[in-house]
Amino acid sequence: MRKLAVSSVLWLMLTAAWADKLPEPVKFAPIPIQSIFRPLQANGTADDALASGRVVAGTYALAAPATRQWRIAFLFPHLKDPYWVGCNYGVISEARRLGVAVDVIAAAGYDDLSSQLNQMTEAIAARYDAIVISPINMTFNNHSIAKARAAGIPVFQLANDSRSDDLSIKVTTSLRGMGLEAMRWVIRDAQQRGLKSINVALLPGPAGAGWVKGEVDGTRIAAEEAPIKVHILDVRYGDSDFKGQTRLAEQVLAKNGPKLDYILGCTGCAPAAYQPLVNAGLQNKVRLVAYDLTGDIARMIGKKEIAAAVDTKGVSQARVVINAAVNLLEGRSKDLPHTILIKLGMVDYGNFADYPFSTSIAPAGYKAVLSYDPAAN
């Protein structure tokens, strides 16, 4: 199988995981979704599609195994945090079950758009049967997506939103819903604590990423609609790496610490804020809420270090998108939806013991696998 020439440091770090135990195929239960059909707003977000398209609620069932060993490239923004490792697990385990070949190619982060654009160019040249992209930017990837479509290669979107109209199908969640659900949990919790007004800070992730805008928009809408006063005192953007987010959390606490009641943060942001809270002596006053769920965040909820997390079900998103790609390549898909939204979940200490984590995060100890070829396994 022809592979891309990827010079990323991540490739060198993770190549050793190729020989690691491959994840077993999983017969997952049908996944609750909303399918959104045209006509709908042109060049819009997934939430624009939700507001303007024909929405059909249902479930997504696992596809039958492929009749050919299709080659599919997955372009991730990075593999630096457990969210994308979870998506990797969903891709690799399903590739085994479906009998298709996949390469997972990661850029170095949300400040590495140039690498992702080059990787798309290389994927087109390598003539993959399909490309799945988690775009670093809402619009800057659009030209390369259009080039792939012009070359006859269907392109699917996974998780990160895009305004491209050249995608075959978007598979994501309501990114605005992430912010809405996180802030609504905060408001309910504040009311249970007897608070009449609250001060909040946001660590939403990198500016320009589609999911970040959705988070913040949803958070602000829920704050405006709240039955109590919600004051958003600080919003600090930055790449989702742990060290960078730790610095941002320290800056937030230095400016607003004693006044804060809650910090809302992305998958790389919320865990990074905990130790700065401890260092400031505020871990029992300020509650952390995550915009999404990872294995690390689940463990921190179990230890009551993070209060709650919205769950975009990254593993389920990855399962749906590779199944959708195989169904299209096999000619099984007739009336294609523009967007498939995975139903959001919400986990806190109250439902922690019974929460279906296998739909969302990779098993403990899973290491990212960058390539799977059924002909070699």
C-alpha positions, 0 to 999 in steps of 0.5 A, spaced: 500 500 500 502 506 498 503 511 504 504 518 504 511 521 506 510 524 512 516 528 516 512 530 522 516 528 529 509 525 531 510 519 525 517 518 528 514 517 535 508 513 533 511 508 528 513 504 534 506 503 535 504 500 528 507 493 531 503 494 538 497 490 538 491 492 534 485 493 537 479 488 536 474 489 531 467 491 535 460 490 534 457 496 536 450 498 538 447 503 533 449 510 534 444 515 535 444 521 530 441 526 526 441 526 519 441 533 515 439 533 508 439 539 503 437 544 501 440 548 506 445 554 507 450 554 503 458 554 505 455 553 512 457 550 519 454 544 521 449 548 526 447 552 520 445 545 517 441 543 523 438 550 523 436 550 515 436 543 513 431 537 513 433 533 519 431 526 520 433 523 527 435 516 527 441 511 528 447 509 524 448 501 524 454 498 522 456 497 515 457 490 512 464 489 510 467 491 504 468 487 498 474 491 496 480 493 500 479 500 499 484 505 501 482 511 506 487 517 508 485 520 515 488 527 516 488 529 523 490 536 526 495 532 531 495 526 536 497 530 542 491 529 546 487 523 548 481 525 544 484 524 537 487 517 540 480 515 541 478 517 534 484 513 532 482 507 536 475 508 532 478 508 525 483 502 526 478 498 530 473 499 524 478 498 519 479 491 521 472 489 521 470 492 515 477 490 511 479 496 508 486 499 509 487 506 512 493 511 514 492 516 519 496 522 518 497 527 523 499 534 523 503 537 529 497 541 532 492 547 530 498 552 528 501 547 523 496 548 517 501 548 512 503 541 514 495 539 513 495 542 506 501 539 504 498 532 507 492 533 503 496 534 496 500 528 498 493 524 499 491 526 492 497 524 489 497 518 492 490 516 489 486 514 495 479 512 494 477 516 500 480 522 504 477 523 511 479 530 514 479 533 521 480 540 518 485 545 522 481 551 520 474 552 518 475 555 511 483 555 510 482 547 508 477 549 503 481 549 497 485 543 498 478 539 499 475 542 492 482 539 489 480 532 492 473 533 489 476 535 482 480 529 482 474 524 483 476 523 491 470 523 495 472 527 502 469 526 508 469 531 514 470 528 521 469 532 528 472 539 526 467 543 522 468 546 515 465 551 511 466 547 505 461 545 500 465 540 497 465 535 502 461 528 501 458 528 508 460 531 514 460 527 521 460 531 527 456 534 533 452 540 534 459 544 536 454 550 539 451 544 542 457 543 546 457 550 549 450 550 550 450 543 554 456 545 558 453 552 560 447 549 562 450 544 566 454 549 570 447 553 571 444 547 574 449 546 578 450 553 581 442 553 582 443 547 586 449 550 590 444 556 591 448 561 587 444 567 584 450 569 580 456 566 577 463 568 574 466 564 569 472 563 565 473 560 558 479 556 555 476 554 549 482 552 545 485 555 538 482 561 535 480 559 528 478 552 529 471 550 528 469 547 534 472 552 538 467 558 535 461 553 536 463 552 543 464 559 545 457 561 541 453 556 545 456 558 551 454 565 550 447 563 548 446 559 554 449 564 559 444 570 556 438 565 557 440 563 564 435 564 570 441 567 574 446 572 572 452 569 568 458 573 568 464 571 563 470 574 565 475 571 561 476 568 554 483 565 553 485 562 546 490 557 544 493 551 542 490 545 546 497 542 548 498 541 556 503 546 557 500 552 553 494 551 556 497 550 563 500 557 562 493 560 560 490 557 566 495 560 570 494 567 567 486 566 568 487 565 575 492 571 576 487 576 573 481 573 576 482 567 581 478 569 587 472 571 583 471 565 579 466 560 580 467 555 574 472 554 568 470 551 562 475 548 557 476 544 551 479 537 552 486 539 552 484 545 556 480 543 562 485 538 565 491 543 564 487 547 569 487 543 575 494 543 577 494 551 577 487 551 581 491 547 586 497 551 586 492 557 587 488 554 593 482 554 589 480 547 587 475 547 592 471 553 590 472 553 582 469 548 578 472 545 572 467 543 566 470 540 560 467 541 553 468 534 551 470 527 554 477 523 554 480 518 558 484 523 562 477 527 563 473 521 565 479 519 570 479 526 573 471 526 574 472 519 577 476 523 582 472 529 583 477 533 580 473 535 574 466 536 575 463 534 569 464 534 561 460 534 555 461 528 550 461 528 543 463 521 542 469 521 538 470 514 538 462 514 535 464 519 530 470 515 527 466 509 527 460 513 523 465 516 518 469 510 516 462 506 515 459 512 511 466 512 507 465 505 505 458 505 504 459 510 499 465 507 496 461 500 495 455 504 492 450 503 497 449 510 499 443 513 495 440 519 498 446 522 502 445 527 508 449 533 508 451 532 515 451 527 520 450 529 527 452 524 533 448 525 539 451 529 545 452 526 552 453 529 558 457 525 564 458 527 571 460 524 578 452 522 578 452 518 572 459 516 572 458 509 574 453 507 569 456 511 563 457 508 556 464 510 556 466 505 550 462 509 545 466 515 546 474 514 549 479 508 547 480 503 552 485 504 557 492 503 555 491 504 547 496 507 543 495 510 536 496 506 530 498 510 524 496 504 519 492 498 517 493 494 511 488 488 511 493 485 506 498 485 511 494 482 517 
